[in-house]
Amino acid sequence: KSWAKEFAPHNIPVNTVAPGGVPDVITVLDVETSGLSASHHRILELAAVRVPAALLLCEGAPPTSRAPLAALHALVAPPASMRLSASVQQLTGLTKERIRAEAAGPIEAVLPSFLAFVSGTRPAGHNVSFDLGFLREELRRVPFARDYNAHMGMLQGKRHAALDTLALSRRVLPDAGSHRLSSLAEKLQL
C-alpha cells in the first residue's frame, strides 16, 4: 500500500534554516507503540505534520492564517510474533487486524519516507522524548540505519533541541493538575 500521497501538499520549504541556525519548519511527531519500553516494544503508528515555525510563533503570519501544512501517517506492521495487549489496543485503538489490513509495511519500509519527511526540521511533540526514543531504537534495529547518520543526529538532539509541549505545559501551567494533552486542550478550550 502506498502512503506517499499523504505527503501533499509539498509546498512547505524543508532543509531551510532561519537566522540563528534554527530550522524554519517544525515537525510535530507522534508515535503509537506496543508498550512503553523502546528496547522491548515496537512502533505501530507514525504521524507527523510539518508546520512553518513562523505560524507557531505568529511571526509574519496572523494566528488565523491557514498556511499549507504537509502531513504523513502510516500504520506499521509489527513482527508477526508480537502480541498486542488489551491495554495497548484500548489506549491506541489499534488491533492486529486493522494493522494487517492498513499497514504501509514493516518499519524498514516506512522509515525511509518518514526520515525524508522530517529531515532538516525541528522535532516537536507532547513528551517527544518518548517518540524520539522509539525512533532511535527502530533506527538501531534496521539494516539501513548507518545510511541515516544525519537523521540520527536530529533524533538524538544534536542539531536542534526538540520542542516538548509536556515540559512547556508544566512550566507555563504548573497548577494545571493534569498535563495530559486532552486535559490541557479542555482547560485551554482548544
Salt bridges, closest charged atoms under 4 A:
GLU45 OE2 - HIS73 NE2 2.39
GLU97 OE2 - ARG100 NH2 3.94
GLU102 OE1 - ARG98 NE 3.37
GLU137 OE2 - ARG140 NH2 2.44
GLU138 OE1 - ARG42 NH2 3.02
GLU138 OE1 - ARG141 NH1 3.32
